[in-house]
Amino acid sequence: MAPGTRTPKGVYRVAGPARHPAVLPEWLRRELRRTGHVLDGQTPAASAEPPAPVPGRRRTASAPQVIDPLIARVAECAAAPEGTGFSEKLNRAAYTAGGLVAAGYLDHAAIRDRLVRVACYARPWQQSRNEKIVDDALAVGTVRPLHLKGRT
């Protein structure tokens, strides 16, 4: 378990002064390379906390153009109780949002709140499942920053 992991009993938090992970075993490094999770020369991200926005970094208006249509597709799932691909749409929106957070375009807390609210609008009877999908996809998305330079 890592800080930020959510369980039925609560959220794991960082304890003690250690802030650096243990050295990655070579067998795991090879397996991550083999499965395409780590490119040669890269080390996997170990931080459970989303990166802090860089002061003075220009935030582009393109981030809303990327995330808003994905969130709208999640909201459209409210029209039917099933068969709309809700989980996949919510996962895609949260993963993309995580990449935008990692690149400094969006605020983690604000986008998490927005995603959870729209998910609860579309599927109010599954609040905890909605939060789990959002939290998991945001966490995975933050490992791969989504830079919008050159995108329209």
KEKOLMAR-722041 format. One line per 2 residues: number of its first residue (from 1); their letters; for each residue x, y, z of C-alpha. Coordinates in nm, 3 decimals, m for minus. Example, Ala and Ser with C-alpha at 12.3 -4.5 7.8 and 13.67 -1.06 7.14 Angstrom:
% KEKOLMAR-722041
1) AS) 1.230,m0.450,0.780 | 1.367,m0.106,0.714
***
This chain:
% KEKOLMAR-722041
1) MA) 0.000,0.000,0.000 | 0.113,0.353,m0.071
3) PG) 0.008,0.692,0.067 | m0.311,0.801,m0.102
5) TR) m0.443,0.445,m0.134 | m0.806,0.425,m0.022
7) TP) m0.947,0.126,0.166 | m1.282,0.071,0.339
9) KG) m1.112,0.171,0.666 | m0.973,0.500,0.532
11) VY) m0.686,0.653,0.339 | m0.323,0.559,0.394
13) RV) m0.106,0.857,0.488 | 0.269,0.910,0.490
15) AG) 0.412,0.821,0.831 | 0.756,0.898,0.964
17) PA) 1.039,1.102,0.815 | 1.117,0.878,0.514
19) RH) 1.007,1.034,0.186 | 1.204,0.829,m0.064
21) PA) 1.103,0.483,m0.179 | 1.325,0.180,m0.150
23) VL) 1.546,0.092,m0.445 | 1.347,m0.081,m0.717
25) PE) 1.453,m0.447,m0.748 | 1.611,m0.531,m1.083
27) WL) 1.354,m0.805,m1.157 | 1.072,m0.551,m1.119
29) RR) 1.256,m0.294,m1.332 | 1.292,m0.556,m1.611
31) EL) 0.924,m0.652,m1.583 | 0.812,m0.287,m1.601
33) RR) 1.026,m0.237,m1.912 | 0.894,m0.559,m2.066
35) TG) 0.531,m0.456,m2.017 | 0.590,m0.101,m2.144
37) HV) 0.526,0.072,m1.813 | 0.874,0.222,m1.795
39) LD) 1.077,0.340,m2.089 | 1.451,0.271,m2.092
41) GQ) 1.631,0.540,m1.897 | 1.323,0.631,m1.695
43) TP) 1.247,0.536,m1.340 | 0.888,0.480,m1.233
45) AA) 0.725,0.759,m1.038 | 0.720,0.681,m0.669
47) SA) 0.540,0.982,m0.531 | 0.183,0.931,m0.415
49) EP) 0.127,1.305,m0.396 | 0.037,1.482,m0.718
51) PA) 0.311,1.721,m0.827 | 0.270,2.078,m0.711
53) PV) 0.197,2.328,m0.987 | 0.508,2.515,m1.097
55) PG) 0.481,2.882,m0.998 | 0.465,3.107,m1.300
57) RR) 0.384,2.823,m1.540 | 0.147,2.948,m1.803
59) RT) m0.180,2.762,m1.791 | m0.331,2.718,m2.131
61) AS) m0.696,2.748,m2.220 | m0.661,2.412,m2.396
63) AP) m0.698,2.207,m2.076 | m1.073,2.278,m2.050
65) QV) m1.108,2.202,m2.421 | m0.961,1.858,m2.352
67) ID) m1.137,1.768,m2.025 | m1.480,1.934,m2.066
69) PL) m1.606,1.704,m2.347 | m1.495,1.397,m2.148
71) IA) m1.681,1.518,m1.840 | m1.988,1.597,m2.054
73) RV) m1.990,1.234,m2.177 | m1.993,1.115,m1.814
75) AE) m2.286,1.347,m1.736 | m2.478,1.215,m2.039
77) CA) m2.481,0.872,m1.873 | m2.749,1.003,m1.635
79) AA) m3.002,0.947,m1.916 | m2.997,0.568,m1.862
81) PE) m2.924,0.356,m1.553 | m2.705,0.112,m1.748
83) GT) m2.560,0.033,m2.088 | m2.393,0.370,m2.141
85) GF) m2.031,0.275,m2.073 | m2.032,0.493,m1.762
87) SE) m1.729,0.337,m1.589 | m1.514,0.354,m1.902
89) KL) m1.612,0.718,m1.964 | m1.547,0.817,m1.603
91) NR) m1.214,0.632,m1.604 | m1.107,0.802,m1.929
93) AA) m1.201,1.148,m1.797 | m1.020,1.095,m1.465
95) YT) m0.708,0.946,m1.630 | m0.689,1.239,m1.871
97) AG) m0.743,1.482,m1.583 | m0.457,1.314,m1.393
99) GL) m0.226,1.374,m1.688 | m0.332,1.739,m1.701
101) VA) m0.274,1.771,m1.326 | 0.075,1.621,m1.359
103) AG) 0.157,1.866,m1.638 | 0.040,2.158,m1.422
105) YL) m0.271,2.252,m1.621 | m0.533,2.158,m1.360
107) DH) m0.560,2.164,m0.981 | m0.588,1.812,m0.835
109) AA) m0.846,1.889,m0.564 | m1.067,2.096,m0.795
111) IR) m1.078,1.843,m1.078 | m1.128,1.550,m0.836
113) DR) m1.425,1.731,m0.684 | m1.568,1.807,m1.027
115) LV) m1.530,1.446,m1.145 | m1.687,1.303,m0.828
117) RV) m1.979,1.548,m0.852 | m2.055,1.463,m1.216
119) AC) m2.019,1.090,m1.143 | m2.265,1.118,m0.854
121) YA) m2.503,1.310,m1.079 | m2.493,1.027,m1.335
123) RP) m2.484,0.735,m1.087 | m2.597,0.860,m0.743
125) WQ) m2.648,0.507,m0.606 | m2.278,0.414,m0.633
127) QS) m2.093,0.698,m0.457 | m1.803,0.489,m0.323
129) RN) m1.749,0.313,m0.654 | m1.749,0.650,m0.831
131) EK) m1.485,0.784,m0.592 | m1.270,0.473,m0.634
133) IV) m1.279,0.499,m1.014 | m1.190,0.869,m0.997
135) DD) m0.912,0.827,m0.739 | m0.754,0.528,m0.913
137) AL) m0.763,0.683,m1.260 | m0.634,1.020,m1.136
139) AV) m0.344,0.844,m0.963 | m0.251,0.647,m1.274
141) GT) m0.293,0.954,m1.494 | m0.054,1.162,m1.283
143) VR) 0.227,0.918,m1.370 | 0.204,1.028,m1.736
145) PL) 0.184,1.407,m1.770 | m0.026,1.524,m2.062
147) HL) 0.145,1.824,m2.218 | m0.077,2.025,m2.449
149) KG) 0.198,2.202,m2.643 | 0.121,2.179,m3.011
151) RT) m0.232,2.040,m2.957 | m0.540,2.215,m3.084
***
